[in-house]
Amino acid sequence: MRNIFYFFSEDYDNQQSRDIGWILKGSAICNSTEWVECEDGYCNTELMKEYDVTYATLDGGDTVFVQRLICPVSDTNDNDVLKAGLWNVGTLIVFAVITGVFTVFQRRQQTILDENAITASDYSIRVLK
């Protein structure tokens, strides 16, 4: 839940005034970008054209710029991806334990209710000639 509230906030993405619908505002969708220069060996303009990636060139194509997402993953200044992931894994574990406990409780209740109800299958019939 903590991550959903953080992803919903203006601290994560200050472009959240866009029309994406209220249900997606708590997701990790990020529209805040900045133009950065590609590092050597990472930007192949032929592949970017083929896959329809937006890019810009400067100085006749020697310098290539691409858009990079600038939304911070963590609400602290360290932008720790591991911390956000651990919150998600911890929440998943809590939900799994709660589901397991609820399943055991439900099975016990089912047995108790079945033993309290008397049905025809609870009796045996012996036929004599």
URJOGI-V823265 format. One record per backbone hydrogen bond with DSSP energy under -0.5 kcal/mol. NH is the residue of the N-H (numbers start at 1). CO is the residue of the C=O. Records with the same first field share a line. If there is no record, write none. Layout:
NH = CO / CO
//
This chain:
5 = 1
6 = 2
7 = 3
8 = 4
9 = 5 / 6
12 = 6 / 9
13 = 9
16 = 13
18 = 15
20 = 18
24 = 21
25 = 21 / 22
27 = 24
33 = 31
34 = 68
36 = 66
38 = 64
42 = 39
43 = 39
44 = 42
45 = 43
48 = 44
49 = 45
50 = 46
51 = 47
52 = 49
53 = 48
56 = 65
58 = 63
62 = 58 / 59
63 = 58
64 = 62
65 = 56
66 = 36
67 = 54
68 = 34
70 = 32
79 = 76
81 = 79
84 = 80
85 = 81
86 = 82
87 = 83
88 = 84
89 = 85
90 = 86
91 = 87
92 = 88
93 = 89
94 = 90
95 = 91
96 = 92
97 = 93
98 = 94
99 = 95
100 = 96
101 = 97
102 = 98
103 = 99
104 = 100
105 = 101
106 = 102
107 = 103
108 = 104
109 = 105
110 = 106
111 = 107
112 = 108
113 = 109
114 = 110
115 = 111
116 = 112
117 = 113
118 = 116
119 = 117
122 = 119
123 = 120
127 = 125
128 = 126
//
